[in-house]
Amino acid sequence: MGEIEDDKPLDPNYRDPVTGLSLANDERLIRAREAMILAVQLFNSTTFKFKTEVFCVLANIAWTYLLHEYYKRHTNVDIIQESGRSLLLSQMIKRPDCPISKGIRNNLKAVQDIRGTVEHQLLGRTDVMWLSLFQACCLNFDKTIRKLFGDKLTLAHELSFALQFSNLDFDQLIKLQEYDIPAHIKALDARLQDGMNEDDLSDQEYQFRVIYTLDSASKSRAHIEFIKPGTAEGKEIRNILVKPRIADQLYPYKPGRVAEHVRQRTGKQFNLHHHTQAWRLFQVRPPVCAKQPENTNKDFCIYHEAHGDYTYSEKWVDHLVDQWSDEKKRASILAVRSS
């Protein structure tokens, strides 16, 4: 085996072949990127439990270096104050010439508030409470460093930006609600949203949110779709998420009302027996006495556990009107046998 060479100091004129950064000219940007990479890696590590505090501290350092470099290169602002200390992140995000959006500033204020609270008091088991804020902080950083200094500085080459959602199962999330969350943590969580309106809270730059639903679906339909926010479908989804509607609004019809609407709109006889044949044919809901009555086709029907019955959507009425108006389709429904 050959001898292992001693480590040599890095040439200050050396440029990273991927980012183009050099220690001689870009030390703040190098430190900014490494601080955010460490923040994500340590948060994702299964070894460490000191996650929230470490993430907030390292993220604060990363953003401080990034904005210091912006002010140094692109403005006449002196980042060193008369006291000899450099501008704090909290000072820079209050400046009118700060190059980041309101949503990003709100996110950084929240991260700083969390850091200032938890560095002096115990957290309990509440790290997961602020995952959406931390995820947005990571994505905002990558977007901002690319915007200010070029796409070559993206962190995508070094890490995946997803914080460790994969190790959190739904049982853990449910149990979180059972923990005795310390009073100062509850107060902090309330304070983070103080003075913010609905648009501020729903801003993806403030907190990154992904909605998961646990519905029964065929393999062809059980998948994840990514929708562009600016499209008509994306706007509709956002309205649903931001302004949730109760079940009675989404599924307003009991079977008798469904049958009544189908009769009126088709001009043909349609009764409760026909309705039962239809939901069996299209597998809209489970049979009577099923072990999992909630396993419905959510496009058409929902189960109400409180009073043990089903109600149906406008989409189901439209579907039945289409089927019942066509002679061949109507025959298919009528051919369904009662069990």
Backbone torsions as a table, in degrees:
resi	resn	phi	psi	omega
1	MET	NA	142.1	179.6
2	GLY	-77.2	163.7	179.4
3	GLU	-75.9	145.6	177.3
4	ILE	-86.4	124.6	-178.6
5	GLU	-71.5	146.8	175.4
6	ASP	-65.7	147.9	176.4
7	ASP	-62.7	136.8	179.0
8	LYS	-108.4	145.1	177.7
9	PRO	-61.7	143.0	-178.0
10	LEU	-70.0	132.7	177.1
11	ASP	-61.3	122.7	-178.8
12	PRO	-62.5	-19.3	179.4
13	ASN	-90.6	-3.0	-180.0
14	TYR	-67.0	137.0	176.5
15	ARG	-113.9	132.3	176.8
16	ASP	-63.0	128.0	-175.6
17	PRO	-65.8	-22.8	-179.3
18	VAL	-88.4	-49.9	-175.7
19	THR	-92.4	-24.1	-176.0
20	GLY	79.1	7.6	-178.1
21	LEU	-82.6	147.5	177.0
22	SER	-128.4	149.9	178.3
23	LEU	-64.3	-28.2	-176.6
24	ALA	-69.1	-37.3	-171.9
25	ASN	-118.4	-16.0	-169.6
26	ASP	-129.2	32.7	-172.4
27	GLU	-61.8	-38.7	-179.5
28	ARG	-63.6	-41.6	-179.3
29	LEU	-67.9	-36.8	176.3
30	ILE	-62.5	-45.9	179.9
31	ARG	-65.5	-39.2	179.6
32	ALA	-60.9	-48.7	-179.8
33	ARG	-62.7	-44.8	-177.2
34	GLU	-66.9	-35.7	178.7
35	ALA	-63.8	-41.9	179.8
36	MET	-71.3	-37.8	176.6
37	ILE	-60.4	-44.8	178.6
38	LEU	-64.3	-38.7	179.5
39	ALA	-58.3	-45.6	-178.5
40	VAL	-71.6	-44.8	-177.7
41	GLN	-62.5	-42.3	179.7
42	LEU	-69.5	-37.0	177.6
43	PHE	-65.4	-37.1	-178.6
44	ASN	-79.1	-14.5	-177.2
45	SER	-67.1	136.8	176.0
46	THR	-81.4	-9.8	-176.7
47	THR	-80.1	-39.6	-171.2
48	PHE	-96.4	143.5	178.9
49	LYS	-109.3	-9.6	-173.7
50	PHE	-90.5	57.1	-164.1
51	LYS	-82.5	-53.8	-173.8
52	THR	-60.5	-47.7	-178.4
53	GLU	-60.4	-47.1	-177.5
54	VAL	-65.0	-43.4	179.6
55	PHE	-60.2	-47.7	-177.3
56	CYS	-62.0	-41.5	180.0
57	VAL	-65.3	-48.4	-177.6
58	LEU	-68.9	-37.3	177.3
59	ALA	-64.3	-39.2	177.3
60	ASN	-61.5	-42.4	178.1
61	ILE	-64.1	-44.4	-178.2
62	ALA	-59.9	-48.3	-178.8
63	TRP	-68.2	-33.8	178.9
64	THR	-63.5	-49.1	177.8
65	TYR	-60.7	-41.1	-178.0
66	LEU	-61.9	-47.5	-178.4
67	LEU	-74.0	-31.2	172.6
68	HIS	-57.5	-45.5	-178.7
69	GLU	-66.0	-36.8	177.8
70	TYR	-61.5	-50.3	-177.8
71	TYR	-66.0	-33.0	179.9
72	LYS	-68.4	-40.5	-174.4
73	ARG	-87.4	-37.3	-166.6
74	HIS	-111.9	-0.1	-179.9
75	THR	-138.5	176.3	175.1
76	ASN	-98.1	10.2	-178.3
77	VAL	-72.5	131.5	177.1
78	ASP	-86.9	116.3	-177.0
79	ILE	-76.2	-11.0	175.7
80	ILE	-98.9	121.4	-177.5
81	GLN	-84.0	174.4	-179.5
82	GLU	-61.3	-28.6	179.4
83	SER	-72.2	-10.4	-176.7
84	GLY	92.7	-7.4	178.7
85	ARG	-93.0	150.5	178.8
86	SER	-80.9	162.5	178.8
87	LEU	-58.7	134.9	176.8
88	LEU	-81.1	155.8	177.0
89	LEU	-59.5	-40.5	179.8
90	SER	-61.1	-31.2	177.3
91	GLN	-75.1	-41.1	-175.4
92	MET	-68.4	-37.6	-177.0
93	ILE	-75.8	-7.5	174.8
94	LYS	-92.2	-12.8	-177.1
95	ARG	-72.0	142.4	178.6
96	PRO	-67.4	-20.3	179.6
97	ASP	-95.8	11.3	177.8
98	CYS	-65.7	130.6	-170.5
99	PRO	-85.3	21.7	-178.6
100	ILE	-118.9	158.0	-174.0
101	SER	-75.4	169.6	178.0
102	LYS	-62.1	-41.3	-179.6
103	GLY	-61.7	-41.2	179.2
104	ILE	-68.5	-40.2	177.7
105	ARG	-62.3	-42.3	177.9
106	ASN	-61.2	-40.0	179.0
107	ASN	-63.2	-45.0	-178.3
108	LEU	-67.6	-35.7	175.7
109	LYS	-61.6	-41.4	179.8
110	ALA	-65.0	-44.5	179.3
111	VAL	-61.3	-41.2	178.7
112	GLN	-66.9	-38.9	178.8
113	ASP	-64.2	-41.4	177.2
114	ILE	-61.7	-46.2	-179.5
115	ARG	-59.9	-45.0	-177.3
116	GLY	-64.9	-27.9	-179.8
117	THR	-84.0	-49.1	-171.3
118	VAL	-79.0	-15.5	179.7
119	GLU	-74.4	-11.2	179.3
120	HIS	-112.4	-11.4	-175.9
121	GLN	-138.3	157.4	-178.4
122	LEU	-73.2	146.9	-177.0
123	LEU	-85.8	-31.4	-164.7
124	GLY	73.5	-146.0	-177.9
125	ARG	-108.1	55.4	-170.5
126	THR	-116.6	17.4	179.6
127	ASP	-55.0	-40.4	-172.7
128	VAL	-71.2	-10.9	-178.0
129	MET	-61.4	-28.7	-172.0
130	TRP	-117.0	23.0	178.8
131	LEU	-57.0	-40.7	-177.0
132	SER	-65.1	-35.9	177.0
133	LEU	-67.8	-43.7	-178.4
134	PHE	-67.3	-39.7	179.1
135	GLN	-62.0	-43.4	178.2
136	ALA	-63.0	-38.1	179.6
137	CYS	-59.9	-42.8	178.5
138	CYS	-62.8	-50.3	-177.1
139	LEU	-65.5	-38.9	177.8
140	ASN	-62.5	-39.9	-179.3
141	PHE	-62.6	-47.1	-179.3
142	ASP	-62.7	-42.5	179.5
143	LYS	-63.4	-40.4	-176.0
144	THR	-72.6	-42.2	-178.8
145	ILE	-66.7	-33.3	176.5
146	ARG	-71.1	-38.5	-179.8
147	LYS	-66.2	-41.6	-174.9
148	LEU	-84.6	-30.8	-171.8
149	PHE	-131.4	6.0	174.1
150	GLY	109.1	150.1	-176.5
151	ASP	-64.5	-21.6	-178.7
152	LYS	-64.5	-17.2	-176.4
153	LEU	-90.7	6.8	177.8
154	THR	-55.7	147.0	178.5
155	LEU	-88.6	1.2	-175.5
156	ALA	-61.6	-24.6	179.8
157	HIS	-72.8	-28.3	-174.8
158	GLU	-94.6	-26.9	-174.8
159	LEU	-159.1	163.0	169.7
160	SER	-89.3	138.6	-173.9
161	PHE	-80.6	-9.2	-176.9
162	ALA	-70.8	119.6	170.1
163	LEU	-67.6	166.4	-164.9
164	GLN	-76.0	75.3	172.2
165	PHE	-75.6	-27.9	-171.8
166	SER	-63.2	-27.6	-179.8
167	ASN	-86.0	-0.4	179.4
168	LEU	-103.0	112.0	174.7
169	ASP	-93.7	171.4	-173.4
170	PHE	-68.9	-28.9	176.5
171	ASP	-62.1	-39.5	178.6
172	GLN	-64.0	-41.5	-179.3
173	LEU	-65.3	-36.9	177.8
174	ILE	-66.9	-42.4	-179.4
175	LYS	-64.2	-28.5	178.4
176	LEU	-56.3	-36.2	-179.4
177	GLN	-67.4	-20.1	-177.2
178	GLU	-89.1	-12.7	-177.3
179	TYR	-69.9	150.6	174.9
180	ASP	-83.6	88.3	-176.8
181	ILE	-70.4	129.3	-178.0
182	PRO	-56.7	148.0	-176.6
183	ALA	-59.7	-38.2	-178.1
184	HIS	-68.9	-26.6	176.5
185	ILE	-74.6	-41.0	175.8
186	LYS	-60.3	-42.6	-179.8
187	ALA	-65.0	-39.5	178.4
188	LEU	-63.5	-45.0	-178.6
189	ASP	-61.3	-38.5	177.4
190	ALA	-70.0	-38.1	-177.9
191	ARG	-67.0	-31.1	-179.2
192	LEU	-61.4	-29.2	-177.2
193	GLN	-100.2	0.8	-178.5
194	ASP	-63.6	127.8	177.7
195	GLY	81.9	0.7	-179.7
196	MET	-98.0	138.0	178.3
197	ASN	-91.2	-178.6	-175.7
198	GLU	-62.4	-38.7	179.5
199	ASP	-65.3	-38.9	178.6
200	ASP	-62.8	-44.9	-176.1
201	LEU	-70.1	-28.8	-178.7
202	SER	-90.8	-1.0	178.9
203	ASP	-67.5	122.7	-178.3
204	GLN	-65.4	-19.2	176.2
205	GLU	-78.9	-18.3	175.7
206	TYR	-85.1	-50.8	176.5
207	GLN	-145.9	130.1	-176.9
208	PHE	-87.8	121.5	-175.2
209	ARG	-126.3	136.0	174.2
210	VAL	-121.1	132.4	-178.5
211	ILE	-100.9	125.0	176.9
212	TYR	-108.5	136.4	173.2
213	THR	-122.3	142.2	-179.9
214	LEU	-108.7	85.9	-179.3
215	ASP	-116.8	150.8	173.0
216	SER	-72.1	134.3	-179.0
217	ALA	-153.0	151.3	175.1
218	SER	-70.1	163.6	-178.4
219	LYS	-60.0	-31.8	-178.1
220	SER	-70.9	-20.2	-177.3
221	ARG	-110.1	-10.1	-177.3
222	ALA	-84.9	86.9	-178.7
223	HIS	-154.9	172.9	178.3
224	ILE	-107.4	135.1	176.9
225	GLU	-117.1	142.4	175.5
226	PHE	-108.2	119.8	-176.0
227	ILE	-111.2	133.1	177.4
228	LYS	-66.3	131.0	-175.6
229	PRO	-59.5	-31.8	-174.6
230	GLY	-78.6	-12.2	-177.8
231	THR	-76.7	165.8	179.8
232	ALA	-60.4	-41.2	179.7
233	GLU	-65.6	-40.5	179.0
234	GLY	-63.1	-40.3	178.7
235	LYS	-66.4	-38.3	178.9
236	GLU	-64.5	-44.2	178.8
237	ILE	-61.7	-43.1	179.8
238	ARG	-60.9	-41.9	179.4
239	ASN	-62.1	-37.6	179.8
240	ILE	-67.6	-41.9	-177.0
241	LEU	-71.6	-41.6	-175.6
242	VAL	-77.8	-34.4	-179.3
243	LYS	-121.0	76.5	-176.0
244	PRO	-62.2	147.2	178.9
245	ARG	-113.7	144.6	-177.8
246	ILE	-76.2	163.3	-173.7
247	ALA	-60.8	-35.8	-178.4
248	ASP	-63.5	-26.1	178.0
249	GLN	-81.1	-35.1	-177.0
250	LEU	-83.6	-30.3	-177.9
251	TYR	-130.3	74.0	-168.8
252	PRO	-85.3	-8.8	-168.5
253	TYR	-107.3	127.7	166.5
254	LYS	-82.5	165.2	-174.6
255	PRO	-52.9	-40.4	-179.6
256	GLY	-61.9	-40.3	178.1
257	ARG	-68.3	-37.1	176.6
258	VAL	-59.4	-49.6	-179.1
259	ALA	-59.8	-40.3	179.8
260	GLU	-62.4	-44.7	-179.8
261	HIS	-65.2	-40.6	-179.6
262	VAL	-64.8	-41.6	177.7
263	ARG	-60.9	-45.7	-177.3
264	GLN	-65.5	-40.4	-174.3
265	ARG	-83.1	-23.1	-179.9
266	THR	-102.9	-20.4	-175.7
267	GLY	72.5	15.8	-178.2
268	LYS	-121.5	151.2	179.1
269	GLN	-62.7	130.5	178.3
270	PHE	-149.2	116.2	-175.9
271	ASN	-118.6	-175.0	-176.5
272	LEU	-65.7	-31.8	176.5
273	HIS	-65.1	-41.5	176.6
274	HIS	-62.5	-38.8	179.5
275	HIS	-63.0	-41.7	178.0
276	THR	-62.9	-42.9	176.8
277	GLN	-59.4	-38.6	-177.6
278	ALA	-68.0	-47.0	-177.9
279	TRP	-68.6	-26.5	174.5
280	ARG	-69.8	-43.7	-179.3
281	LEU	-61.0	-44.1	-175.1
282	PHE	-94.8	6.1	175.5
283	GLN	51.2	49.1	-177.2
284	VAL	-76.8	-33.5	-179.2
285	ARG	-146.9	163.4	179.2
286	PRO	-72.1	162.9	176.3
287	PRO	-69.1	169.2	179.2
288	VAL	-60.1	141.6	179.1
289	CYS	67.7	20.2	175.9
290	ALA	-64.9	149.2	-178.9
291	LYS	-69.3	-28.3	179.5
292	GLN	-125.1	76.4	-176.1
293	PRO	-64.2	-17.4	-178.6
294	GLU	-78.1	-7.0	-178.4
295	ASN	-79.2	74.9	-178.6
296	THR	-107.8	166.5	169.1
297	ASN	-80.7	105.6	-171.8
298	LYS	-67.9	-11.6	172.9
299	ASP	-67.0	-29.6	-169.9
300	PHE	-117.7	-26.3	-165.6
301	CYS	-154.1	152.5	175.8
302	ILE	-141.4	147.2	178.8
303	TYR	-97.5	135.6	178.3
304	HIS	-105.3	105.6	-177.3
305	GLU	-64.8	-33.3	-175.3
306	ALA	-61.1	-39.3	-179.9
307	HIS	-123.9	13.6	167.5
308	GLY	62.1	36.8	176.8
309	ASP	-140.3	180.0	-176.6
310	TYR	-117.7	146.1	168.8
311	THR	-127.8	163.0	-167.5
312	TYR	-126.9	155.8	-174.9
313	SER	-91.9	167.2	173.5
314	GLU	-60.9	-33.9	179.2
315	LYS	-63.3	-35.4	178.0
316	TRP	-67.8	-41.2	177.0
317	VAL	-61.0	-45.9	179.2
318	ASP	-60.3	-40.9	-179.6
319	HIS	-63.7	-44.4	-180.0
320	LEU	-65.9	-39.5	178.1
321	VAL	-60.0	-42.9	178.4
322	ASP	-63.5	-45.1	-178.1
323	GLN	-68.1	-43.5	-174.4
324	TRP	-74.2	-20.9	179.5
325	SER	-79.2	-20.5	-179.1
326	ASP	-97.3	126.7	-174.2
327	GLU	-59.4	-44.6	-178.6
328	LYS	-68.1	-42.0	179.6
329	LYS	-67.1	-38.2	178.0
330	ARG	-62.9	-38.5	179.3
331	ALA	-63.7	-35.1	178.7
332	SER	-64.7	-38.7	177.5
333	ILE	-67.3	-45.1	-177.2
334	LEU	-65.7	-21.9	-178.1
335	ALA	-78.8	-11.9	-178.7
336	VAL	-70.4	129.6	-179.6
337	ARG	-87.9	147.0	176.0
338	SER	-76.2	139.9	-179.4
339	SER	-90.1	NA	NA
